[in-house]
């Protein structure tokens, strides 16, 4: 009887965020709940997760505490004592995400983008404020575009729709993926509106309590109808260039992944940037990847490296990769299907000796808490080869990254599991793998005013000439 009572308490704890679903009078719109899934099917999904860890992941121990993970997986199975809807299943299964300790491994609510687009097309909205989450799990406002003029950047949010900020942050971070706690905080802040919709729904208007020196100010603000999830954006939404004072060029690149329609415009943008910098006699360049979560390496290997590097340089020192059908097709690694290939990686990023558009000075790569995946490879390749100076601050991501992600769909719940199939070791070797990138120039980021870090870095460049 005691064990049954304990399981009941655990279940109530897991689904405490769902108490908001009964608040129909406020007109809250939740994501589709989905069909009811049987206990057997849900437990089979846990077994499937275990199998995928053994057959798809190249080495779970690289990021995970295996014993702790096994305990959590057993707890996950034990607490499945009643059928769940798909949304309930996501709230339950996503509690595993922090235990993967990897920004490339996550259990997600299926077809999120499509369902959010449908929600927005039907007049829905989502939480409108941009925020950051500090080490004490407080929420601070970093963006207030088209929001109540009385809410200011830097304001501390005490509650949203009557739910304490600490409870909201706890429920988000308990389901957030990422390499480390600080990495998960950064991702949680970036995905705050998305996670809020999944956990608390859309109230159309949001009651936001601001903590003003221990006095609460409450404001009602409309939700945002600006859907940034749709991937039909113009390339200018992700890249920017300008020429700063003292012959310094600046390029901001917010991603290394683009649709087939966006790829040519990206490379045209980069070519035009180097042409303009040459014509303006730019000496040094800042490449800002603070908000770049990664993507595909060829964007920086072809669009950046030839114009800032002086000679061919290493991309990786070692690799460990599961030979999936996709990895066999992509190469250059070789092996039998299902096996693990590993070894040293000796290929260099080619750099032509003569390039009229190469900058005469140095490249300064500005990183931040959201720099991840291919951005980590970009930063470590340039740092370890001394082809660029790294500035900014780390968000806690490991400097040796996983990659080559593969998405699987659980048979029972149809939840999506994204998992890496490769582990890449930076050129400097394994000794630094578990540590974050250490910048050559430490510049703390201010999310509410990104220009501050750029100004500080420009001053440092002048001082170093």
N, C-alpha and C positions, 0 to 999 in steps of 0.2 A: 504493500500500500504506500509506503514512504517513497519508493522509487517512482511509482505512478504520479504521486503528488509532486515530486521534484520535476518530472518531465512536463507536467502541466504548467508549473511555474516557469520553466525554461521557454515553453511555447509562448506563453503570455509575454515574456520578455522580448522574444524575437519579433513578435508582431505588435508591439506596443504602438508603433507608428500608425498602424492601421485603424486605430480608434477614430481617427479623423474621417474615415470613409463613411461613417454613419451620420456625419454632419451635413445631411442633404439640404437643410434649410438655407445654408449659406451658398448653395449652388456650386460647390466645388466639383471641378471636372478632373477625374483621375484618368491615367492611361487605361486602355482596355485591360480588364482583369484576365481575359482568356478563359479557356475551358477548364473544368475541374480535372485534376490529375490524380490518379490513384496513388495510394501509399506505395504499392509495389513498383509502379513506374518511377516514382521519385527516388526510391531506394536503388533501383537499377541505374538511375542517372549517376548516383554517387559511385557505384561500382564502375560505371563507364568512365568517370573522371579518373579513378585510380588506374584504369587500363591505359588511358591516354597519356598519363604521366609516365608510364613505363614504355610506351610504344611510339610516342611522338616527340616528347621533350627529350633533348639530348643529354641532360644531366640535371634533374631537379635539385640536387644538393648544392649546385652552384649558387642558388638564390634562397633555398628553403631550408629550414630546420626540419629534417625528415620526421623525427620523433614527434615534434609538436604538431606537424601537419597531420600525421596519422591519428593523433588524439582528436584533432578537430574534425577530421573526416568521420571518425567513429561517432563523435558527438552529433555531427550533422545527420548521420543515419538514424541514431537513436531518437532524435527529436522530430522525426517524421512519423507522427502518430495519427494523422488524419489527412484526407485529401486536401489539396491546395489548388487554388487558381494559378495561372501562370505568373501573375503579378506577385502573389504570395510566395510562390516558389522562388522567384528572383530575390525577393527580400530575404528569404531563408538562405539560399545558396550563395548569394553575394557576400555573406558574412565570411566566406572563405578567402575573399580577395586579398586582405592584408597579409594572410599567411603565405601567399605565394611570393611575397617580397620581390615583385617584378612588375614594372610598368608595362611589360609586354604580355602579361598573363592576367586575364580578367574574365569573370562570368558576367554576362550582360543581359539585360532585358532585350528580347529579340526585336529586330526591325525597328529600333528606336527612332531612327531618323524618319522613316516612312510614317510612323505613328505620330510623331511630333508634327510633321508636315500636315497630316490629316487634322490633327487637333487645331493647328493654326488656321487651316483653310476653313474650319467650322467656327471660326470666331474666337478660338482659344488664345490665351496669352501665357506668359511665364514670368517668373520673378525678374524684375527689371534692373536691379542694382548689381554692379560689379563689386566684388568683395575680395578681401584677403583674410586668411585665418592665421592667427599668430600661435606661438608655442603653447599658450595657455588656452587655446581653442576659442579665443574671442573672435568676433566677426567685425571687421572694419570696412567702411565704404571706400572704394577706390575709383568708382565711376558713377556719375549721376546724370548722364545724358538723358534729356527729356523726362526728368523726374522732378518731384516737388522741390521748389527752390529753397525750401527750408532745410532740406537734407544736404549735407556738405561732405565733400571728400574728407576722410579722416574720422567721420562720426562712427561711434561704436554702437552696433546694433544689439539691443538687449533681448528682443523677441520679435517674432514674425507671426502674425495671426494668433497671438496669444501663446505661442510655444517658445519657451526659453531658447536663446541662441545656443547655449551649451548643449541642450538636448538635440537640436537640429544638427550641430556640428558632429556630435557623437554618433548620431545615426548615419551621417554621411561618411565619416572617416572609418567607421566600422565596416563599411562596404567598399572602400576605395582601394584601388590597386596602386602600386608604386614600389620602388626599390627600398625605400626607407620611410620612417615616420614623416620627416620633413618633405620628402618627395610626394607623399600622399597628401600632405597639407596643401602643397602647391597645386596638385591635380584637383583636389577637392574644391579649392577656391575657383579654379578655372571652370570646373564643371558644376558649380554650385546651383545654377538655375536648372540644369538638366536633372541633377539628383533631387532637388527640391520637388520638381514635378513628379518624379517617380515615387517619392516617399509621402508627399503631402498634397499633391494635386494642384490644380490651378483655381484660385479663388477670384480671378479676374481683377479684383482690387485687393491690395495687400495692406494690412495694418502693421506698420513698422514702428516699433518702440526704439527710440534713440536714448542711450544713456548719456545724459549731459551732466557730468559731475554728480552722479548718484541721483539726479532728478530725471524722470522719464518724460520724454516728449513723444506723443503718438501721432503718426501721420498716416493718412490713407492715400496710397499711390496706385495708379493704374498699372497693370501688368504690361510688359512689352509685347508688341506685335511684330517686332523686327526679327524675323526668323533667320538667324545666321547659320542654321544647320544646312540649308539647301546649298548644293555644291555647284551652283551656276554663277558663282561670283566672278567678277572681272579680275584679271591678274593684279590690278592695282590695289585690290583689297589686301593682298598678301606681301607686296613688295613696294619699296620706296627708295628713291635716291635723292641726294642733294649734295651740294658742295658747301662745306663749312668754311669758316675763316681759316686763314693760315695754310691754305692749300691742302686741306683735309677733305677727302671724299667720304660719303656716308651711304651705305646700302643697308636697308632693313629687309630681312627675308624671314617671313613668319611660317614657312613650311618648305619641306623638300619633297612634297608629293602634289601632283597636279593631274587633272583629267587630261585625256588625249587632246582635247580642244585647247587646254591651257598650256601644254608643254612648249609649243613653238613660241607663243607670246612670252613665256618665261625666258627662254634663251635669247629672244630678240631684246627683251628688257636688259638682260645682262650685257649683251654686246653693246647696246647703246650706252649703257652706264660706263663701260670702259672707254668707249670713244669720247664721251663727254669729259671724263676725267683726264684723258690725255690732252684734249684740246684746251682744258682749263689749267694745265700744268699741276695737277694734283700730285702731291708727293707721297702721302700716306693715306690709307683708307681704313675706315671703321666698318666692319661687317657685323650687323646686329642680329643675333639669333636668340635673343632672350625669350621670345615667345614661339620658338620653333620646336615642335615636338618630334621632328624627324621626317622620314619618308624614304626616298630612294637615293642612293649615294651618287648616281651619275649627274644629278643636278649640280652638286658642288664640285665634283671632280671635273666636269666639263665647263661649268659656268663660272667658277671662281678660281680653282687651283692654277690653271695656266696663266692667269693674269696677276697672281701675287707670289707664287712660289718661284724660286730661283733655279731649282733642279728637281729631278724625279725624287720621290720620297715614299716611305713606307705607309701603307694603309692599315695593316694589321701585322702582328707577329705570329699569332696562332689562331686556329679555328677548331671548333668542335660542332659537328652538324649532323642531324638526323637526315638520312637520305630518303626524303619523301619524294613522291612523283614530281612535285613542283621543284624541289631542290635539284633533282636529277636533270630536269628540263632547263633550269636557270644556269646551272654550273657555277663557277668553274670546278667545283668540288666533284669528286667521282666516288662511286661506291654502289653496292647492291641495294635495292629497295629495302627499306626498313633497318638497315645497318647504320652504325655511327661511324662517320669519317672524321678523323682529326689529324692534325699535324701542323707544321710550320707553314707560314704564308710568306712567300718571298717576292711576289709581284709588286712592282712599284707603280705609283701613279705617274704616267708619262708627262713630262714637261718639255716643251720645245726650247732649244737654247736661245733662239731669236724670236721675240714676240714684241712688236712695236707698241702693243697696248698694255704691256706689263707695267705696273706702277714702279717708279724708281725707288720708293722708300719701303716702308713696312706695312704689313696688314695687321690690324688689331681686331681680334675676334671677341665680340662682346656677348658673354653668355649670361644666363639667368636661371631661376628656379625651374622654368618650363623647358629648358633646352634638354632634349632627350633623343634617344635612338640614333638615327643617322646624324643628328647634330652632335651627339657625343663622339661618334666616329670622326666627324669633321674636325672637332676641337682637338681630340687627342692625336690625330694624324699630324695636324699642323704643329701642335705643341711639342710632340716627341721628336719631330724632325727639325725643329727650330726654324720653321718656315713662316711662323707668325707669332704674335704675342697674344696671350689669352688674358682677357680682362673681365671683370664683373664678379659674380658670386655663384656658387653652386647651389642647387636645390636638393642636394643629397643623393642624386642618382650615382650609381657606380660608374667608374671610368672605363670599365670593360662591360660592354652591353650585350644583352641577348638580342635576337633579331629573327628575320625570316619567319614572321608570324603565320600561323595557320588557324583558321576558325572552324570549329566543329559544332554540330548541333546535337544536343542531347536527344535521345530517342523519345523519352517520356515527356518532359516538360517543354522541349523545343527551345530551351534557353541556349544562348550562344557562349561557347568557350573559346577564347582566343589564347593561343599558347605559342611560345617561341620554339623554333626548331633548330636554332643555332646559338652558339656562344662565341663571341669575338674577343680576342685579347689585343689590347692596344700595343702599338709598336714598342713601347718601353718595357713590356713584359708583364708577367703575372703578379709581381710584387705589389703593384698599385691597383690591381683589379677591383678589390672590394672597397677601395677608397674613392671619394668623389674627386672630380677634377680640381686641382689646386690652381687658381688663377695666378698668372705672373703679376698682375696688377689687381689688387682687391678693390672693387668698387661696389658698394652696397646699392641695391636697386630700390627705387621708390615707385611702386606700382601706380600711384596716383599721379606721378609726373615723370614719365620715361625720359624726358629730355635732360633731367638732372644728371643721370649717369653718363649720357653722351657728352655733356659739357665738361664733366670731370675727366673723362677719358681724353677729350681733345686737349685739355690743359696738360695732362700727363704726357701726351704725345709731343707737345711743344717742348716740355721740360727735358725730354729724352733726346731731342735732336742734337 
